[in-house]
Amino acid sequence: MTGVVEVRGALTLAPGTVVRFGPDAGLLVTATGSLNAVGTEAAPITFTGTTPTPGFWKGLAFKSNTPENALEHVVISYAGSEQSFCCDFFYGPGGRLEARASVVVGSNQGASSQVRLAHTTVEKSGTQGLFVFNKARLPGFSRNLFRGNLGAPVVVSLSAAGSLDGASIYSGNSPTQPEANGDNLVHLVAAPEADTSTAQTLRKLDVPYGVSTGLPDTTVEYAGALTLEPGVRLQFEAESGLRITETGSLVARGTADAPIVFTGRTETPGYWKGISILSLNPDNVLAHARVSHGGSDPFCCDYFTRTGDIRASISVGSGTGRGQLRLSDSLVSQGAGWGVFVFKNATFTQSASTYDGNAAGTVGYEAPPLAP
């Protein structure tokens, strides 16, 4: 196959089908089309390049929102070229991040899109394995393998990240022919504003989540219920942070054996912003958590007091907003500001938590009478 072939109707592939693509060729499923590629364990469907070189061909792109889109028992090899699909496959402020991957789901046209991935291997991409952004969805995502990709195994919008399952292999460490990816992180990017109210549970994967990787100085906001499973590890890009807005909540309840970790991609004091809680939801909790190397700079735009801007690994409330958080059995360490800062209209309770190496101190209060 040569060039970019657009699928505008229903395309179904039989088990055992092999499709070979020429240089920079690809398959684009448009808003009116569908691709149903369902193989079997004994007869998988294969998409590959005519030359076995990582990044030889573009890949598969999905812009349609039909449940008929499926990749099951499929092998996708040598895709992810440096040339992205035209013309609305980019992400981030100013289009800083092109959606280049073996499989791309989403677009910038405002419409939803989806594909079902199960028992599928994505390998030898010249860029990322899977790129899911804006209003894209991944129903039925299960037991997939990402190995030997030169970039990350997966880039996913936070509003779709809850679809990723813990049984898939993102590290490339498969029982047969294991091969690590070039960047063994699942990259989390901000969700479109309209989708941030979706409840999400981030599952423990065999690699960490990389928040805003490649997009420094980015605050990822969430307005829905965000739950983290025990053992989840989040690594933040430089000067990036997580903000739970007024309608959202954060439940990060680890265990002694499987704490939840928030840290910088580079573990130096003040590498990333930190966590900001602007929600009064009583469910907000960090338990058996490890928060380190935050406090790079204040969140925008009202995180200051009469004494100046506030930098903290955890901020509860803001200069004009309220917030509520319970912290227990946790460690807050190596921050460039406060471990925790509590603004005057916020509520903070803690138990059995420790602080180490935070430059401004352990817990700061804008209004000392509110201190417990």
Secondary structure, DSSP 4 states (H G I P E B T S, - for coil): --SEEEE-SEEEE-TT-EEEE-TT-EEEE-TT-EEEEE--SSS-EEEEESS--TTSS-EEEE----TT-EEESEEEES---SSPPTTT-EESGGG-EE--EEEEE--SSS--EE-EEES-EEE--SSEEEEE-TTEE-TT-BS-EEES-SS-SEEEETTTGGG--TTSB-SS--SSS----SS-SEEEEPPPGGGTTS-EEEPP-SS-EEETTT--S-EEEE-SEEEE-TT-EEEEPTT-EEEE-TT-EEEEE--SSS-EEEEESS-STTSS-EEEE----TT-EEESEEEES--SSPPTTT-EETTEE--EEEEES-SS--EEEEEES-EEES-SSEEEEE-TTEEEEEES-EEES-SSEEEEESSGGG--
